[in-house]
Amino acid sequence: MISLETEKLSMTCAACVFIGVGLLGISIILFACVLLNIVELKSFAVSGHSGLRTLASVGIAGCLLCAIGYHDD
């Protein structure tokens, strides 16, 4: 099992880590669905931006939330 080592983190920081990992997982699953032609990339287009940019934004948001959660004071 994967250990995220959140035992020493505060509740807020641990929540950021778990939400960030969840967003990364969602981004990877959706990207795999696009590669396997289960979902069209056009369905993720938001306000004139390409669907690829939207999927990447979800992954980057996940990375940023994980970084915020593990930040040392």
C-alpha positions as a Markdown table, in Angstrom:
| # | Residue | x | y | z |
|---|---|---|---|---|
| 1 | Met | 0.0 | 0.0 | 0.0 |
| 2 | Ile | 1.2 | 3.5 | -0.7 |
| 3 | Ser | 2.1 | 5.6 | 2.3 |
| 4 | Leu | 1.6 | 9.4 | 2.0 |
| 5 | Glu | 3.2 | 10.0 | 5.4 |
| 6 | Thr | 0.5 | 12.4 | 6.6 |
| 7 | Glu | 0.7 | 11.3 | 10.3 |
| 8 | Lys | 2.7 | 14.4 | 11.3 |
| 9 | Leu | 0.7 | 16.9 | 9.3 |
| 10 | Ser | -2.2 | 19.0 | 10.6 |
| 11 | Met | -5.7 | 18.0 | 9.5 |
| 12 | Thr | -5.8 | 20.9 | 6.9 |
| 13 | Cys | -2.5 | 19.9 | 5.4 |
| 14 | Ala | -3.4 | 16.3 | 5.2 |
| 15 | Ala | -6.7 | 17.2 | 3.5 |
| 16 | Cys | -4.8 | 19.2 | 0.9 |
| 17 | Val | -2.5 | 16.2 | 0.3 |
| 18 | Phe | -5.5 | 13.8 | -0.1 |
| 19 | Ile | -7.4 | 16.2 | -2.4 |
| 20 | Gly | -4.3 | 16.8 | -4.5 |
| 21 | Val | -3.7 | 13.1 | -4.9 |
| 22 | Gly | -7.3 | 12.6 | -5.8 |
| 23 | Leu | -7.2 | 15.3 | -8.5 |
| 24 | Leu | -4.0 | 13.7 | -9.9 |
| 25 | Gly | -5.8 | 10.4 | -10.0 |
| 26 | Ile | -8.8 | 11.9 | -11.8 |
| 27 | Ser | -6.6 | 13.6 | -14.3 |
| 28 | Ile | -4.7 | 10.4 | -15.1 |
| 29 | Ile | -7.9 | 8.4 | -15.5 |
| 30 | Leu | -9.5 | 11.0 | -17.8 |
| 31 | Phe | -6.3 | 11.2 | -19.8 |
| 32 | Ala | -6.3 | 7.4 | -20.2 |
| 33 | Cys | -10.0 | 7.5 | -21.3 |
| 34 | Val | -9.1 | 10.1 | -23.9 |
| 35 | Leu | -6.2 | 7.9 | -25.2 |
| 36 | Leu | -8.5 | 4.9 | -25.4 |
| 37 | Asn | -11.1 | 6.9 | -27.3 |
| 38 | Ile | -13.7 | 6.3 | -24.5 |
| 39 | Val | -14.2 | 10.1 | -24.1 |
| 40 | Glu | -13.6 | 12.8 | -26.7 |
| 41 | Leu | -11.1 | 15.5 | -25.8 |
| 42 | Lys | -13.5 | 18.1 | -27.1 |
| 43 | Ser | -15.9 | 17.4 | -24.2 |
| 44 | Phe | -13.4 | 19.0 | -21.8 |
| 45 | Ala | -13.2 | 22.3 | -23.7 |
| 46 | Val | -14.1 | 25.2 | -21.4 |
| 47 | Ser | -14.6 | 28.8 | -22.6 |
| 48 | Gly | -12.6 | 28.5 | -25.8 |
| 49 | His | -9.6 | 26.6 | -24.3 |
| 50 | Ser | -8.7 | 23.1 | -25.5 |
| 51 | Gly | -9.7 | 20.0 | -23.6 |
| 52 | Leu | -6.0 | 19.1 | -23.1 |
| 53 | Arg | -5.4 | 22.4 | -21.3 |
| 54 | Thr | -8.3 | 21.6 | -19.0 |
| 55 | Leu | -7.0 | 18.1 | -18.2 |
| 56 | Ala | -3.6 | 19.5 | -17.6 |
| 57 | Ser | -5.0 | 22.2 | -15.3 |
| 58 | Val | -6.6 | 19.5 | -13.1 |
| 59 | Gly | -3.3 | 17.7 | -12.8 |
| 60 | Ile | -1.4 | 20.8 | -12.0 |
| 61 | Ala | -3.9 | 21.8 | -9.4 |
| 62 | Gly | -3.4 | 18.4 | -7.8 |
| 63 | Cys | 0.4 | 18.9 | -7.7 |
| 64 | Leu | 0.1 | 22.3 | -6.2 |
| 65 | Leu | -2.3 | 21.1 | -3.5 |
| 66 | Cys | 0.1 | 18.3 | -2.6 |
| 67 | Ala | 3.0 | 20.8 | -2.4 |
| 68 | Ile | 0.9 | 23.1 | -0.2 |
| 69 | Gly | 0.0 | 20.2 | 2.1 |
| 70 | Tyr | 3.6 | 19.1 | 2.5 |
| 71 | His | 5.0 | 22.6 | 3.0 |
| 72 | Asp | 7.1 | 23.0 | 6.2 |
| 73 | Asp | 6.6 | 26.1 | 8.3 |
